[in-house]
Amino acid sequence: MNGQAPASRYADEVAPVRPGEDLDWTRIETHLRANVPGMTGAFSVLQFPNGSANLTYRIRFGEMLLVLRRPPFGRIALGAHDMRREFRTLSRLWRGYPRAPRGLLFCEDTSVAGAEFLIIEYRPGIVVWDGMPESFLPYSDAGHRVGLAVVDALADLHRTDPAALGLDGLGRPEGFLSRQVTRWTQRWELASGASTSPEVSHLAALLAETLPESGPPALLHNDFKIDNCQFAPGEPDVVTSVFDWDMATLGDPLVDLGTLLNYWPDPEFGDAGALASHNLSRLGLPSRTELIEHYLARSGHDVEQVDWYEAFGCFRTAVILQQLHQRYVAGETQDTRMAAYGHHVEGLAARGLTRLAQL
């Protein structure tokens, strides 16, 4: 392949609904026809199969395509999968940050879909997962272009004025980092059960002891990663859309950078961590150092303590993977990918501890 990154094996963005994840489609169809203008034509549903947390479906009414998102089945951690928050964000953010899809409807009546849900606009495009889309392969440096485009999208979000969009009440920046470490530690204690990892607990304690001083607050996506970004076919230089806003808030912008870094391949760790199955190291992405420098140049935010934020990203991702694994063990999902998620937890903890040691 002349040194180019392999093409993605994910040819289809949607698929039939997974077993056990169907909703009451008749009730949903009736509700949407009554509450969303222009819902005419035949109704059909497919599922976006690659996500692991919220259940996300593509709804069709004739030629009209929409996206429905609702929380997963089973136990929900406090503050997680907040559809109301996501709708509040997406009903306003698109005006100042065009990469955000527009929120169209929020339904708090849990009798319709079994939980609160939202409807957002559908945006066609492609997502980089474990390989380069075929339309990017003519670019010998496609991976490098993609990586810088992802950082551009993140920095531009952090430069967006929340007050101008009516989003200045989305979170409480004061004490943000301390609350985050405390809450994610509590989630770890609930999710780990008998399989408690001393490395993860040690990482949590060190994060609490070494909290950096936050700079000016910004709008946070709060789960920013390469596969939450979408591109137009053949255009690796610009992220056109960013998805999954249910944890959006106001706070320390470097939390987003740390999240992105914890998913990023690093020669010191290979692909150890959350995306071990995605083989990102094959894609020719920018180095970690280049990623950080590009973010600094575009955002202007101080990145001196970035190692702490990456360590926190590793900790948080370890907790999320443990939560997803526990959902599978408890029979709350039939998604077999989650059976192996627990295997990545200790690798993430080790990576986080290494980053803290570099402070």
Secondary structure, 3 states (H helix, E strand, C coil): CCCCCCECCCCCCCECCCCCCCCCHHHHHHHHHHHCCCCCCCEEEEECCCCCCCEEEEEEECCEEEEEEECCCCCCCCCCCCHHHHHHHHHHHCCCCCCCCCEEEEECCHHHHCCCEEEEECCCCECCCCCECHHHCCCCCHHHHHHHHHHHHHHHHHCCCCHHHCCCCCCCCCCHHHHHHHHHHHHHHHHHHHHCCHHHHHHHHHHHHCCCCCCCCEEECCCCCHHHEEEECCEEEEEEEECCCCCCEEECCHHHHHHHHHHCCECCCECCCCCHHHCHHHCCCCCHHHHHHHHHHHHCCCCCCHHHHHHHHHHHHHHHHHHHHHHHHCCCCCCHHHHHHHHHHHHHHHHHHHHHHCC
